[in-house]
Amino acid sequence: MSDRAAVPYERGRRGRDAGGRERLTPARLSTGDVARLGAQGLRTRSTRVILSALGIAIGIATMVAVLGVSSSSQARLLGELDRLGTNMLTVGAGQQILGGESKLPKRAMTMIRAMDPIQMAGQTGDTGVPIFRNDRIPSTHTGGLQVRAASLDLPRTLQTTIRAGAWLNEFTAGQRAVVLGATAAERLGVTAGDAVWIDGQWWTVVGVLRESPLAEEIDVSALVGFPAAGAFLGFDGFPTTIYVRCVDAYVADIRGVLPRTANPEHPEEVTVSRPSDVLAARTAVAGAFTNLLLGVGGVALLVGGVGVANTMVISVLERRHEIGLRRSLGATRGQIRIQFLAESLLLTGMGGIGGGLLGALATYGYALWRDLPSVVPLWVLGGGLAAALAVGVVAGIYPAARAARMPPTAALSTT
């Protein structure tokens, strides 16, 4: 023990007790004194301290990274919802009472558009015809891709843009022209200007769409005009799905009346859904997974806390002579207790700061890799440090109390 470390106890006030005997009243330890004593205790066993702090850092880094990645993913989802809107409803053909497939009336979209709160609408119809890259591919190898008839206002309703080429127009809607969804174009390995094989005929790809988050079925579709589907593919003209945009304030009301509006004779055969609810459900699933990973981080932090407690107990046993000397110089039990508790807090504090930085770096790296907005809330970093300090308090209580209970004579006489 250095002379400097003993100074706080030597600055006490001399006085006399009730019997007239002279005694030394220890001075109060300042915050700086406590910090210096704690830091000195850690420096004497740096390797063990680093390993113990690493255990805390791993737990904190795991928790910060999990919450950071979750926040980044949620920020992207909220950004998509803000961009795409939550005012789109999907009207589909459900099941008949006897279990057969129902059909929407051909005039369903016209009747829906007549409602005042409706801003725009687009529709598609399943043709049941697959699409192939060329005429040499077996008919069973469809790759899950299907040709759908589409109305001209479909992209505007879905708010899906063109990645290559152009969308159908009044002329190409009646020709052997096709626009591919993002996934369909990737699986087929084609782009605008290429030819594809549909129902024994060559069709020209005039455009490729970007991804449609609110209508994933469009991504795996080949879209042709309603006139072309009827003329070349034998399509009956009945729509399968109608996409509707309405005024935000009337979404719930419109959802309630859409079945009877789309199919007045059989409203029970109509299904209505809100695609944005699916995106919101993904957040709930991601939240459950986040809680699981937080539990893993909590276990790692608990293990780190046990390591800190073990380090502090061993430190007390190894420093019995130092404790006895401090007590003989006038240190009180409380001052010894504060000293070892300060060491535990400094140790876990270093682990908490290091873990927070590692977690933030992991979040930024993941966000950069997945093209997500990097979000690490300040409360996450603050909460991680607070959790580390709380572990330090819990892990240091027993070693500090054990050190404080050690009598000066016993500590000095122990070999």
Contacts in CASP RR format, 6 or more apart in sequence:
PFRMAT RR
TARGET T0000
AUTHOR 0000-0000-0000
METHOD contacts of the structure
MODEL  1
MSDRAAVPYERGRRGRDAGGRERLTPARLSTGDVARLGAQGLRTRSTRVI
LSALGIAIGIATMVAVLGVSSSSQARLLGELDRLGTNMLTVGAGQQILGG
ESKLPKRAMTMIRAMDPIQMAGQTGDTGVPIFRNDRIPSTHTGGLQVRAA
SLDLPRTLQTTIRAGAWLNEFTAGQRAVVLGATAAERLGVTAGDAVWIDG
QWWTVVGVLRESPLAEEIDVSALVGFPAAGAFLGFDGFPTTIYVRCVDAY
VADIRGVLPRTANPEHPEEVTVSRPSDVLAARTAVAGAFTNLLLGVGGVA
LLVGGVGVANTMVISVLERRHEIGLRRSLGATRGQIRIQFLAESLLLTGM
GGIGGGLLGALATYGYALWRDLPSVVPLWVLGGGLAAALAVGVVAGIYPA
ARAARMPPTAALSTT
1 322 0 8 1.000
1 325 0 8 1.000
1 326 0 8 1.000
2 40 0 8 1.000
4 36 0 8 1.000
5 36 0 8 1.000
5 37 0 8 1.000
5 40 0 8 1.000
6 325 0 8 1.000
6 326 0 8 1.000
6 329 0 8 1.000
8 27 0 8 1.000
8 29 0 8 1.000
8 30 0 8 1.000
8 33 0 8 1.000
8 37 0 8 1.000
8 335 0 8 1.000
9 26 0 8 1.000
9 27 0 8 1.000
9 326 0 8 1.000
9 329 0 8 1.000
9 330 0 8 1.000
9 331 0 8 1.000
9 335 0 8 1.000
10 329 0 8 1.000
11 27 0 8 1.000
12 24 0 8 1.000
12 25 0 8 1.000
12 26 0 8 1.000
12 27 0 8 1.000
13 24 0 8 1.000
13 25 0 8 1.000
13 27 0 8 1.000
14 22 0 8 1.000
14 23 0 8 1.000
14 24 0 8 1.000
14 25 0 8 1.000
15 22 0 8 1.000
15 23 0 8 1.000
15 24 0 8 1.000
15 25 0 8 1.000
16 22 0 8 1.000
16 23 0 8 1.000
17 23 0 8 1.000
24 330 0 8 1.000
26 330 0 8 1.000
26 331 0 8 1.000
26 332 0 8 1.000
26 335 0 8 1.000
29 37 0 8 1.000
29 335 0 8 1.000
29 338 0 8 1.000
34 338 0 8 1.000
34 339 0 8 1.000
34 342 0 8 1.000
35 342 0 8 1.000
35 346 0 8 1.000
37 339 0 8 1.000
37 342 0 8 1.000
37 343 0 8 1.000
38 339 0 8 1.000
38 342 0 8 1.000
38 343 0 8 1.000
38 346 0 8 1.000
39 346 0 8 1.000
41 315 0 8 1.000
41 343 0 8 1.000
42 49 0 8 1.000
42 343 0 8 1.000
42 346 0 8 1.000
42 347 0 8 1.000
45 311 0 8 1.000
45 315 0 8 1.000
45 318 0 8 1.000
48 311 0 8 1.000
48 314 0 8 1.000
49 311 0 8 1.000
49 347 0 8 1.000
49 350 0 8 1.000
52 304 0 8 1.000
52 307 0 8 1.000
52 308 0 8 1.000
52 310 0 8 1.000
52 311 0 8 1.000
52 347 0 8 1.000
53 347 0 8 1.000
53 348 0 8 1.000
53 349 0 8 1.000
53 350 0 8 1.000
53 351 0 8 1.000
53 352 0 8 1.000
53 354 0 8 1.000
54 351 0 8 1.000
55 300 0 8 1.000
55 303 0 8 1.000
55 304 0 8 1.000
55 305 0 8 1.000
55 307 0 8 1.000
55 351 0 8 1.000
56 301 0 8 1.000
56 304 0 8 1.000
56 305 0 8 1.000
56 308 0 8 1.000
56 347 0 8 1.000
56 348 0 8 1.000
56 349 0 8 1.000
56 350 0 8 1.000
56 351 0 8 1.000
56 352 0 8 1.000
56 355 0 8 1.000
56 388 0 8 1.000
56 391 0 8 1.000
57 351 0 8 1.000
57 352 0 8 1.000
57 354 0 8 1.000
57 355 0 8 1.000
57 356 0 8 1.000
57 358 0 8 1.000
58 300 0 8 1.000
58 304 0 8 1.000
58 355 0 8 1.000
59 297 0 8 1.000
59 298 0 8 1.000
59 300 0 8 1.000
59 301 0 8 1.000
59 304 0 8 1.000
59 355 0 8 1.000
60 301 0 8 1.000
60 351 0 8 1.000
60 352 0 8 1.000
60 354 0 8 1.000
60 355 0 8 1.000
60 356 0 8 1.000
60 358 0 8 1.000
60 359 0 8 1.000
60 384 0 8 1.000
60 385 0 8 1.000
60 387 0 8 1.000
60 388 0 8 1.000
61 354 0 8 1.000
61 355 0 8 1.000
61 356 0 8 1.000
61 358 0 8 1.000
61 359 0 8 1.000
61 362 0 8 1.000
62 293 0 8 1.000
62 296 0 8 1.000
62 297 0 8 1.000
62 298 0 8 1.000
62 300 0 8 1.000
62 301 0 8 1.000
62 359 0 8 1.000
63 294 0 8 1.000
63 297 0 8 1.000
63 298 0 8 1.000
63 301 0 8 1.000
63 380 0 8 1.000
63 384 0 8 1.000
63 387 0 8 1.000
64 355 0 8 1.000
64 356 0 8 1.000
64 358 0 8 1.000
64 359 0 8 1.000
64 360 0 8 1.000
64 362 0 8 1.000
64 363 0 8 1.000
64 376 0 8 1.000
64 380 0 8 1.000
64 381 0 8 1.000
64 384 0 8 1.000
65 358 0 8 1.000
65 359 0 8 1.000
65 362 0 8 1.000
65 363 0 8 1.000
65 366 0 8 1.000
66 290 0 8 1.000
66 293 0 8 1.000
66 294 0 8 1.000
66 297 0 8 1.000
67 290 0 8 1.000
67 294 0 8 1.000
67 377 0 8 1.000
67 380 0 8 1.000
68 359 0 8 1.000
68 363 0 8 1.000
68 375 0 8 1.000
68 376 0 8 1.000
68 377 0 8 1.000
68 380 0 8 1.000
69 362 0 8 1.000
69 363 0 8 1.000
69 366 0 8 1.000
69 367 0 8 1.000
70 286 0 8 1.000
70 287 0 8 1.000
70 290 0 8 1.000
71 375 0 8 1.000
71 376 0 8 1.000
71 377 0 8 1.000
71 380 0 8 1.000
72 363 0 8 1.000
72 366 0 8 1.000
72 367 0 8 1.000
72 372 0 8 1.000
72 373 0 8 1.000
72 374 0 8 1.000
72 375 0 8 1.000
73 286 0 8 1.000
73 372 0 8 1.000
74 283 0 8 1.000
74 286 0 8 1.000
74 375 0 8 1.000
75 372 0 8 1.000
75 373 0 8 1.000
75 375 0 8 1.000
76 372 0 8 1.000
76 373 0 8 1.000
77 279 0 8 1.000
77 282 0 8 1.000
77 283 0 8 1.000
80 213 0 8 1.000
80 279 0 8 1.000
81 276 0 8 1.000
81 279 0 8 1.000
81 280 0 8 1.000
83 159 0 8 1.000
84 159 0 8 1.000
84 213 0 8 1.000
84 214 0 8 1.000
84 276 0 8 1.000
85 159 0 8 1.000
85 276 0 8 1.000
86 248 0 8 1.000
86 251 0 8 1.000
86 274 0 8 1.000
86 276 0 8 1.000
87 119 0 8 1.000
87 245 0 8 1.000
87 246 0 8 1.000
87 247 0 8 1.000
87 248 0 8 1.000
87 251 0 8 1.000
88 157 0 8 1.000
88 158 0 8 1.000
88 214 0 8 1.000
88 243 0 8 1.000
88 244 0 8 1.000
88 245 0 8 1.000
88 274 0 8 1.000
88 275 0 8 1.000
88 276 0 8 1.000
89 243 0 8 1.000
89 244 0 8 1.000
89 246 0 8 1.000
89 251 0 8 1.000
89 254 0 8 1.000
89 255 0 8 1.000
89 258 0 8 1.000
89 272 0 8 1.000
89 273 0 8 1.000
89 274 0 8 1.000
90 215 0 8 1.000
90 241 0 8 1.000
90 242 0 8 1.000
90 243 0 8 1.000
90 244 0 8 1.000
90 272 0 8 1.000
90 273 0 8 1.000
90 274 0 8 1.000
90 275 0 8 1.000
91 104 0 8 1.000
91 108 0 8 1.000
91 112 0 8 1.000
91 241 0 8 1.000
91 242 0 8 1.000
91 243 0 8 1.000
91 244 0 8 1.000
91 258 0 8 1.000
91 259 0 8 1.000
91 262 0 8 1.000
91 270 0 8 1.000
91 271 0 8 1.000
91 272 0 8 1.000
92 104 0 8 1.000
92 240 0 8 1.000
92 241 0 8 1.000
92 242 0 8 1.000
92 262 0 8 1.000
92 270 0 8 1.000
92 271 0 8 1.000
92 272 0 8 1.000
93 101 0 8 1.000
93 102 0 8 1.000
93 103 0 8 1.000
93 104 0 8 1.000
93 238 0 8 1.000
93 239 0 8 1.000
93 240 0 8 1.000
93 241 0 8 1.000
93 269 0 8 1.000
93 270 0 8 1.000
93 271 0 8 1.000
94 101 0 8 1.000
94 102 0 8 1.000
94 269 0 8 1.000
94 270 0 8 1.000
94 271 0 8 1.000
95 101 0 8 1.000
95 102 0 8 1.000
95 269 0 8 1.000
96 102 0 8 1.000
96 266 0 8 1.000
96 269 0 8 1.000
97 268 0 8 1.000
97 269 0 8 1.000
102 263 0 8 1.000
102 266 0 8 1.000
102 269 0 8 1.000
102 270 0 8 1.000
103 238 0 8 1.000
103 240 0 8 1.000
104 238 0 8 1.000
104 239 0 8 1.000
104 240 0 8 1.000
104 242 0 8 1.000
104 262 0 8 1.000
104 263 0 8 1.000
104 270 0 8 1.000
105 111 0 8 1.000
105 238 0 8 1.000
105 262 0 8 1.000
105 263 0 8 1.000
106 237 0 8 1.000
106 238 0 8 1.000
106 239 0 8 1.000
108 123 0 8 1.000
108 239 0 8 1.000
108 242 0 8 1.000
108 262 0 8 1.000
108 263 0 8 1.000
109 121 0 8 1.000
109 122 0 8 1.000
109 123 0 8 1.000
109 151 0 8 1.000
109 239 0 8 1.000
109 242 0 8 1.000
111 261 0 8 1.000
111 262 0 8 1.000
111 264 0 8 1.000
112 118 0 8 1.000
112 121 0 8 1.000
112 242 0 8 1.000
112 244 0 8 1.000
112 258 0 8 1.000
112 261 0 8 1.000
112 262 0 8 1.000
113 121 0 8 1.000
115 246 0 8 1.000
115 254 0 8 1.000
115 257 0 8 1.000
115 261 0 8 1.000
117 246 0 8 1.000
117 247 0 8 1.000
117 250 0 8 1.000
117 253 0 8 1.000
117 254 0 8 1.000
118 244 0 8 1.000
118 245 0 8 1.000
118 246 0 8 1.000
118 254 0 8 1.000
119 245 0 8 1.000
119 246 0 8 1.000
119 247 0 8 1.000
120 153 0 8 1.000
120 156 0 8 1.000
120 157 0 8 1.000
120 244 0 8 1.000
120 245 0 8 1.000
121 153 0 8 1.000
121 157 0 8 1.000
121 242 0 8 1.000
121 243 0 8 1.000
121 244 0 8 1.000
121 245 0 8 1.000
122 150 0 8 1.000
122 151 0 8 1.000
122 153 0 8 1.000
122 154 0 8 1.000
122 157 0 8 1.000
122 242 0 8 1.000
122 243 0 8 1.000
122 244 0 8 1.000
123 150 0 8 1.000
123 151 0 8 1.000
123 154 0 8 1.000
123 239 0 8 1.000
123 241 0 8 1.000
123 242 0 8 1.000
123 243 0 8 1.000
124 148 0 8 1.000
124 149 0 8 1.000
124 150 0 8 1.000
124 151 0 8 1.000
124 154 0 8 1.000
124 218 0 8 1.000
124 221 0 8 1.000
124 223 0 8 1.000
124 239 0 8 1.000
124 240 0 8 1.000
124 241 0 8 1.000
124 243 0 8 1.000
125 148 0 8 1.000
125 149 0 8 1.000
125 150 0 8 1.000
125 229 0 8 1.000
125 235 0 8 1.000
125 237 0 8 1.000
125 238 0 8 1.000
125 239 0 8 1.000
125 240 0 8 1.000
125 241 0 8 1.000
126 146 0 8 1.000
126 148 0 8 1.000
126 240 0 8 1.000
127 146 0 8 1.000
127 147 0 8 1.000
127 148 0 8 1.000
127 149 0 8 1.000
127 224 0 8 1.000
127 229 0 8 1.000
127 233 0 8 1.000
127 234 0 8 1.000
127 235 0 8 1.000
128 146 0 8 1.000
128 147 0 8 1.000
129 146 0 8 1.000
129 147 0 8 1.000
129 198 0 8 1.000
129 199 0 8 1.000
129 233 0 8 1.000
130 139 0 8 1.000
130 142 0 8 1.000
130 143 0 8 1.000
130 144 0 8 1.000
130 145 0 8 1.000
130 146 0 8 1.000
130 147 0 8 1.000
130 198 0 8 1.000
131 142 0 8 1.000
131 145 0 8 1.000
131 146 0 8 1.000
131 147 0 8 1.000
131 178 0 8 1.000
131 184 0 8 1.000
131 188 0 8 1.000
131 196 0 8 1.000
131 197 0 8 1.000
131 198 0 8 1.000
131 222 0 8 1.000
132 139 0 8 1.000
132 141 0 8 1.000
132 142 0 8 1.000
132 188 0 8 1.000
132 196 0 8 1.000
132 197 0 8 1.000
132 198 0 8 1.000
133 188 0 8 1.000
133 189 0 8 1.000
133 190 0 8 1.000
133 196 0 8 1.000
133 197 0 8 1.000
134 196 0 8 1.000
134 197 0 8 1.000
135 197 0 8 1.000
135 200 0 8 1.000
137 197 0 8 1.000
143 187 0 8 1.000
144 220 0 8 1.000
145 184 0 8 1.000
145 187 0 8 1.000
145 188 0 8 1.000
145 220 0 8 1.000
145 221 0 8 1.000
145 222 0 8 1.000
146 220 0 8 1.000
146 221 0 8 1.000
146 222 0 8 1.000
147 178 0 8 1.000
147 198 0 8 1.000
147 199 0 8 1.000
147 221 0 8 1.000
147 222 0 8 1.000
147 223 0 8 1.000
147 224 0 8 1.000
147 229 0 8 1.000
147 233 0 8 1.000
148 218 0 8 1.000
148 221 0 8 1.000
148 222 0 8 1.000
148 223 0 8 1.000
148 224 0 8 1.000
148 240 0 8 1.000
149 223 0 8 1.000
149 224 0 8 1.000
149 225 0 8 1.000
149 226 0 8 1.000
149 228 0 8 1.000
149 229 0 8 1.000
149 230 0 8 1.000
149 235 0 8 1.000
149 237 0 8 1.000
150 168 0 8 1.000
150 179 0 8 1.000
150 223 0 8 1.000
150 224 0 8 1.000
150 225 0 8 1.000
150 226 0 8 1.000
151 225 0 8 1.000
151 226 0 8 1.000
152 167 0 8 1.000
152 168 0 8 1.000
152 169 0 8 1.000
152 170 0 8 1.000
152 173 0 8 1.000
152 225 0 8 1.000
154 218 0 8 1.000
154 223 0 8 1.000
154 243 0 8 1.000
155 161 0 8 1.000
155 162 0 8 1.000
155 167 0 8 1.000
155 209 0 8 1.000
157 243 0 8 1.000
157 244 0 8 1.000
157 245 0 8 1.000
158 212 0 8 1.000
158 214 0 8 1.000
158 215 0 8 1.000
158 218 0 8 1.000
158 243 0 8 1.000
159 214 0 8 1.000
160 209 0 8 1.000
160 210 0 8 1.000
160 211 0 8 1.000
160 212 0 8 1.000
160 215 0 8 1.000
160 218 0 8 1.000
161 209 0 8 1.000
161 210 0 8 1.000
162 179 0 8 1.000
162 207 0 8 1.000
162 208 0 8 1.000
162 209 0 8 1.000
162 210 0 8 1.000
163 182 0 8 1.000
163 207 0 8 1.000
163 208 0 8 1.000
163 209 0 8 1.000
163 210 0 8 1.000
164 191 0 8 1.000
164 192 0 8 1.000
164 207 0 8 1.000
164 208 0 8 1.000
165 192 0 8 1.000
165 193 0 8 1.000
165 206 0 8 1.000
165 207 0 8 1.000
165 208 0 8 1.000
166 192 0 8 1.000
166 206 0 8 1.000
166 207 0 8 1.000
167 179 0 8 1.000
167 207 0 8 1.000
168 177 0 8 1.000
168 179 0 8 1.000
168 206 0 8 1.000
168 223 0 8 1.000
168 224 0 8 1.000
168 225 0 8 1.000
172 206 0 8 1.000
172 225 0 8 1.000
173 224 0 8 1.000
173 225 0 8 1.000
173 226 0 8 1.000
173 227 0 8 1.000
173 228 0 8 1.000
174 225 0 8 1.000
174 227 0 8 1.000
174 228 0 8 1.000
174 231 0 8 1.000
175 228 0 8 1.000
176 198 0 8 1.000
176 201 0 8 1.000
176 202 0 8 1.000
176 203 0 8 1.000
176 204 0 8 1.000
176 224 0 8 1.000
176 228 0 8 1.000
176 232 0 8 1.000
177 203 0 8 1.000
177 204 0 8 1.000
177 206 0 8 1.000
177 224 0 8 1.000
177 225 0 8 1.000
177 228 0 8 1.000
178 196 0 8 1.000
178 198 0 8 1.000
178 203 0 8 1.000
178 204 0 8 1.000
178 205 0 8 1.000
178 206 0 8 1.000
178 222 0 8 1.000
178 223 0 8 1.000
178 224 0 8 1.000
179 205 0 8 1.000
179 206 0 8 1.000
179 207 0 8 1.000
179 208 0 8 1.000
179 209 0 8 1.000
179 222 0 8 1.000
179 223 0 8 1.000
179 224 0 8 1.000
180 188 0 8 1.000
180 190 0 8 1.000
180 196 0 8 1.000
180 205 0 8 1.000
180 207 0 8 1.000
180 208 0 8 1.000
180 209 0 8 1.000
180 221 0 8 1.000
180 222 0 8 1.000
180 223 0 8 1.000
181 208 0 8 1.000
181 209 0 8 1.000
181 212 0 8 1.000
181 218 0 8 1.000
181 219 0 8 1.000
181 220 0 8 1.000
181 221 0 8 1.000
181 222 0 8 1.000
181 223 0 8 1.000
182 208 0 8 1.000
182 209 0 8 1.000
182 210 0 8 1.000
182 211 0 8 1.000
182 212 0 8 1.000
182 219 0 8 1.000
183 211 0 8 1.000
183 219 0 8 1.000
183 220 0 8 1.000
184 219 0 8 1.000
184 220 0 8 1.000
184 221 0 8 1.000
184 222 0 8 1.000
185 191 0 8 1.000
185 205 0 8 1.000
185 208 0 8 1.000
187 220 0 8 1.000
188 196 0 8 1.000
190 196 0 8 1.000
190 205 0 8 1.000
191 205 0 8 1.000
191 207 0 8 1.000
191 208 0 8 1.000
192 205 0 8 1.000
192 206 0 8 1.000
192 207 0 8 1.000
192 208 0 8 1.000
193 204 0 8 1.000
193 205 0 8 1.000
193 206 0 8 1.000
193 207 0 8 1.000
194 204 0 8 1.000
194 205 0 8 1.000
195 202 0 8 1.000
195 203 0 8 1.000
195 204 0 8 1.000
195 205 0 8 1.000
196 202 0 8 1.000
196 203 0 8 1.000
196 205 0 8 1.000
196 222 0 8 1.000
197 203 0 8 1.000
198 222 0 8 1.000
198 224 0 8 1.000
198 233 0 8 1.000
199 232 0 8 1.000
199 233 0 8 1.000
201 232 0 8 1.000
203 224 0 8 1.000
209 218 0 8 1.000
209 219 0 8 1.000
209 223 0 8 1.000
211 219 0 8 1.000
212 218 0 8 1.000
212 219 0 8 1.000
213 279 0 8 1.000
214 275 0 8 1.000
214 276 0 8 1.000
214 279 0 8 1.000
215 243 0 8 1.000
215 275 0 8 1.000
217 241 0 8 1.000
224 233 0 8 1.000
226 235 0 8 1.000
226 237 0 8 1.000
229 235 0 8 1.000
229 237 0 8 1.000
230 236 0 8 1.000
230 237 0 8 1.000
242 262 0 8 1.000
244 254 0 8 1.000
244 258 0 8 1.000
246 254 0 8 1.000
251 274 0 8 1.000
255 272 0 8 1.000
255 274 0 8 1.000
256 272 0 8 1.000
258 270 0 8 1.000
258 272 0 8 1.000
259 267 0 8 1.000
259 268 0 8 1.000
259 270 0 8 1.000
259 271 0 8 1.000
259 272 0 8 1.000
260 267 0 8 1.000
262 270 0 8 1.000
263 269 0 8 1.000
263 270 0 8 1.000
301 387 0 8 1.000
301 388 0 8 1.000
301 391 0 8 1.000
302 391 0 8 1.000
304 391 0 8 1.000
305 348 0 8 1.000
305 391 0 8 1.000
305 392 0 8 1.000
305 394 0 8 1.000
305 395 0 8 1.000
306 395 0 8 1.000
307 395 0 8 1.000
308 344 0 8 1.000
308 347 0 8 1.000
308 348 0 8 1.000
308 391 0 8 1.000
308 392 0 8 1.000
308 395 0 8 1.000
308 396 0 8 1.000
309 394 0 8 1.000
309 395 0 8 1.000
309 396 0 8 1.000
309 398 0 8 1.000
309 399 0 8 1.000
311 347 0 8 1.000
312 340 0 8 1.000
312 343 0 8 1.000
312 344 0 8 1.000
312 347 0 8 1.000
312 395 0 8 1.000
312 396 0 8 1.000
312 399 0 8 1.000
312 400 0 8 1.000
313 398 0 8 1.000
313 399 0 8 1.000
313 402 0 8 1.000
315 340 0 8 1.000
315 343 0 8 1.000
315 399 0 8 1.000
316 323 0 8 1.000
316 340 0 8 1.000
316 399 0 8 1.000
316 402 0 8 1.000
316 403 0 8 1.000
316 406 0 8 1.000
319 403 0 8 1.000
320 406 0 8 1.000
320 411 0 8 1.000
320 414 0 8 1.000
321 411 0 8 1.000
321 412 0 8 1.000
321 414 0 8 1.000
323 336 0 8 1.000
323 403 0 8 1.000
323 406 0 8 1.000
323 411 0 8 1.000
324 406 0 8 1.000
324 408 0 8 1.000
324 411 0 8 1.000
324 412 0 8 1.000
325 408 0 8 1.000
325 411 0 8 1.000
325 412 0 8 1.000
326 335 0 8 1.000
326 336 0 8 1.000
326 339 0 8 1.000
327 336 0 8 1.000
327 406 0 8 1.000
327 407 0 8 1.000
327 408 0 8 1.000
327 411 0 8 1.000
328 408 0 8 1.000
328 412 0 8 1.000
333 404 0 8 1.000
333 405 0 8 1.000
334 404 0 8 1.000
336 400 0 8 1.000
336 403 0 8 1.000
336 404 0 8 1.000
336 406 0 8 1.000
337 400 0 8 1.000
337 401 0 8 1.000
337 403 0 8 1.000
337 404 0 8 1.000
338 400 0 8 1.000
339 400 0 8 1.000
339 403 0 8 1.000
340 396 0 8 1.000
340 399 0 8 1.000
340 400 0 8 1.000
340 403 0 8 1.000
340 404 0 8 1.000
341 393 0 8 1.000
341 396 0 8 1.000
341 397 0 8 1.000
341 400 0 8 1.000
344 392 0 8 1.000
344 393 0 8 1.000
344 395 0 8 1.000
344 396 0 8 1.000
344 399 0 8 1.000
344 400 0 8 1.000
345 389 0 8 1.000
345 392 0 8 1.000
345 393 0 8 1.000
347 392 0 8 1.000
348 388 0 8 1.000
348 389 0 8 1.000
348 391 0 8 1.000
348 392 0 8 1.000
348 395 0 8 1.000
349 385 0 8 1.000
349 388 0 8 1.000
349 389 0 8 1.000
349 392 0 8 1.000
351 388 0 8 1.000
352 384 0 8 1.000
352 385 0 8 1.000
352 387 0 8 1.000
352 388 0 8 1.000
352 389 0 8 1.000
353 385 0 8 1.000
353 388 0 8 1.000
356 381 0 8 1.000
356 384 0 8 1.000
356 385 0 8 1.000
359 376 0 8 1.000
360 376 0 8 1.000
360 381 0 8 1.000
363 374 0 8 1.000
363 375 0 8 1.000
363 376 0 8 1.000
364 374 0 8 1.000
364 376 0 8 1.000
365 374 0 8 1.000
366 372 0 8 1.000
367 373 0 8 1.000
367 374 0 8 1.000
367 375 0 8 1.000
368 374 0 8 1.000
END
